[in-house]
């Protein structure tokens, strides 16, 4: 085994333990079977998902434990994946805390009252974390149905991504309002980000305590930031969120922490140093280059370009083989997409990709 030596390292002696392929790779080992799962694998492209979710709003579906568990399990059954990831959404902890937020079809998360001033921040941060019992129950129901070799991954949105939605009020191309608040009112930014870090950290911890064996922090919008801004004004709060998982283990090994963002090729080392054991890499940077930037000591996750999923099989196959070959440079590699599964993806293509990865 190759031990990671990163600040959030899970480098305890796991050599005598038999871990599922996904967890082995997360711990810097080279399992016999190369593990693979997909972001946004639960739902989206699956007809069985569309059937069970018919007429049920997104956030309501996330908070119905039986439904959330069923949706989480569907892609594992269909594709033979090496991990399940809880069906949820990054704004679920906001909804649980009583913040007015909903997901509008075709738009995304929309906040009733965007947070733009110091008074807005004071009103928001008065909200206490809500009851995550429904989410914890969904985790428990899922774990009961999973094979021991297929761990469940819990996830949450990183503080900056939550703050970006709260300040912008809806998805944004450049997150200008959020970045303006960051620089114009550092004190309010600190209060907002501290609140978001504790909210999302507690949400991650609830999933792990209920049975999730790994956790991923999604920073969807961190790529909008320069490295100096990220390091000074965002990374400390991601570290605070991830620190909520300190001391957790699944009975066999410490629970690994994965940190992923889009457009974050320049931020990889800073994201790792915020307390991650594994760094997710999007499709914009080759894995061998990501490994070089991280000093060759951090397990990687990624990074098939989702655009290839609709290409002819010969083109997609060559791309997957290239991703796998470049990933061999890292101490451990979990194959994934460089972002989420596009809604129009043919599910049989995903199954074929899984079979190919396992054959490699």
ChimeraX attribute file (.defattr): number of C-alpha atoms within 10 A of each C-alpha:
attribute: neighborCount
match mode: 1-to-1
recipient: residues
	/A:1	16
	/A:2	17
	/A:3	20
	/A:4	23
	/A:5	12
	/A:6	20
	/A:7	12
	/A:8	21
	/A:9	21
	/A:10	22
	/A:11	19
	/A:12	11
	/A:13	11
	/A:14	18
	/A:15	14
	/A:16	7
	/A:17	10
	/A:18	13
	/A:19	19
	/A:20	18
	/A:21	23
	/A:22	27
	/A:23	26
	/A:24	24
	/A:25	27
	/A:26	29
	/A:27	32
	/A:28	26
	/A:29	23
	/A:30	21
	/A:31	18
	/A:32	10
	/A:33	15
	/A:34	22
	/A:35	27
	/A:36	23
	/A:37	24
	/A:38	25
	/A:39	15
	/A:40	19
	/A:41	28
	/A:42	24
	/A:43	20
	/A:44	17
	/A:45	19
	/A:46	20
	/A:47	11
	/A:48	15
	/A:49	18
	/A:50	14
	/A:51	9
	/A:52	14
	/A:53	17
	/A:54	9
	/A:55	9
	/A:56	13
	/A:57	13
	/A:58	16
	/A:59	16
	/A:60	15
	/A:61	20
	/A:62	22
	/A:63	21
	/A:64	15
	/A:65	22
	/A:66	17
	/A:67	20
	/A:68	25
	/A:69	27
	/A:70	20
	/A:71	27
	/A:72	24
	/A:73	24
	/A:74	17
	/A:75	27
	/A:76	20
	/A:77	11
	/A:78	14
	/A:79	19
	/A:80	16
	/A:81	21
	/A:82	25
	/A:83	26
	/A:84	26
	/A:85	28
	/A:86	28
	/A:87	26
	/A:88	25
	/A:89	16
	/A:90	20
	/A:91	24
	/A:92	24
	/A:93	26
	/A:94	23
	/A:95	16
	/A:96	19
	/A:97	19
	/A:98	13
	/A:99	19
	/A:100	14
	/A:101	22
	/A:102	20
	/A:103	16
	/A:104	12
	/A:105	9
	/A:106	6
	/A:107	9
	/A:108	12
	/A:109	19
	/A:110	19
	/A:111	22
	/A:112	13
	/A:113	15
	/A:114	20
	/A:115	24
	/A:116	17
	/A:117	14
	/A:118	16
	/A:119	11
	/A:120	15
	/A:121	21
	/A:122	14
	/A:123	11
	/A:124	21
	/A:125	18
	/A:126	10
	/A:127	15
	/A:128	15
	/A:129	20
	/A:130	17
	/A:131	13
	/A:132	17
	/A:133	14
	/A:134	15
	/A:135	25
	/A:136	22
	/A:137	21
	/A:138	25
	/A:139	29
	/A:140	19
	/A:141	19
	/A:142	25
	/A:143	21
	/A:144	11
	/A:145	11
	/A:146	16
	/A:147	11
	/A:148	11
	/A:149	14
	/A:150	20
	/A:151	24
	/A:152	27
	/A:153	24
	/A:154	26
	/A:155	28
	/A:156	28
	/A:157	30
	/A:158	32
	/A:159	30
	/A:160	26
	/A:161	25
	/A:162	25
	/A:163	25
	/A:164	25
	/A:165	24
	/A:166	29
	/A:167	25
	/A:168	21
	/A:169	20
	/A:170	20
	/A:171	17
	/A:172	13
	/A:173	7
	/A:174	14
	/A:175	20
	/A:176	14
	/A:177	16
	/A:178	23
	/A:179	20
	/A:180	14
	/A:181	19
	/A:182	20
	/A:183	13
	/A:184	11
	/A:185	12
	/A:186	13
	/A:187	13
	/A:188	20
	/A:189	23
	/A:190	16
	/A:191	16
	/A:192	26
	/A:193	28
	/A:194	18
	/A:195	23
	/A:196	29
	/A:197	28
	/A:198	21
	/A:199	27
	/A:200	29
	/A:201	27
	/A:202	22
	/A:203	27
	/A:204	26
	/A:205	24
	/A:206	22
	/A:207	27
	/A:208	24
	/A:209	16
	/A:210	18
	/A:211	23
	/A:212	27
	/A:213	26
	/A:214	27
	/A:215	25
	/A:216	23
	/A:217	26
	/A:218	23
	/A:219	23
	/A:220	20
	/A:221	24
	/A:222	26
	/A:223	17
	/A:224	17
	/A:225	19
	/A:226	12
	/A:227	20
	/A:228	11
	/A:229	15
	/A:230	18
	/A:231	18
	/A:232	10
	/A:233	20
	/A:234	26
	/A:235	24
	/A:236	21
	/A:237	25
	/A:238	30
	/A:239	21
	/A:240	20
	/A:241	30
	/A:242	28
	/A:243	20
	/A:244	19
	/A:245	22
	/A:246	13
	/A:247	8
	/A:248	16
	/A:249	17
	/A:250	15
	/A:251	8
	/A:252	12
	/A:253	20
	/A:254	21
	/A:255	24
	/A:256	24
	/A:257	28
	/A:258	26
	/A:259	26
	/A:260	29
	/A:261	25
	/A:262	19
	/A:263	21
	/A:264	25
	/A:265	19
	/A:266	15
	/A:267	21
	/A:268	22
	/A:269	21
	/A:270	19
	/A:271	28
	/A:272	25
	/A:273	21
	/A:274	24
	/A:275	24
	/A:276	30
	/A:277	28
	/A:278	31
	/A:279	28
	/A:280	32
	/A:281	28
	/A:282	26
	/A:283	21
	/A:284	14
	/A:285	15
	/A:286	18
	/A:287	28
	/A:288	19
	/A:289	15
	/A:290	25
	/A:291	24
	/A:292	13
	/A:293	16
	/A:294	20
	/A:295	11
	/A:296	16
	/A:297	21
	/A:298	30
	/A:299	29
	/A:300	33
	/A:301	29
	/A:302	27
	/A:303	27
	/A:304	28
	/A:305	20
	/A:306	19
	/A:307	15
	/A:308	15
	/A:309	23
	/A:310	14
	/A:311	12
	/A:312	9
	/A:313	14
	/A:314	8
	/A:315	12
	/A:316	20
	/A:317	18
	/A:318	12
	/A:319	16
	/A:320	22
	/A:321	15
	/A:322	14
	/A:323	22
	/A:324	22
	/A:325	13
	/A:326	18
	/A:327	25
	/A:328	15
	/A:329	19
	/A:330	25
	/A:331	22
	/A:332	30
	/A:333	33
	/A:334	27
	/A:335	27
	/A:336	27
	/A:337	27
	/A:338	25
	/A:339	23
	/A:340	16
	/A:341	24
	/A:342	16
	/A:343	13
	/A:344	11
	/A:345	16
	/A:346	14
	/A:347	20
	/A:348	12
	/A:349	16
	/A:350	22
	/A:351	16
	/A:352	14
	/A:353	19
	/A:354	22
	/A:355	15
	/A:356	14
	/A:357	17
	/A:358	17
	/A:359	9
	/A:360	12
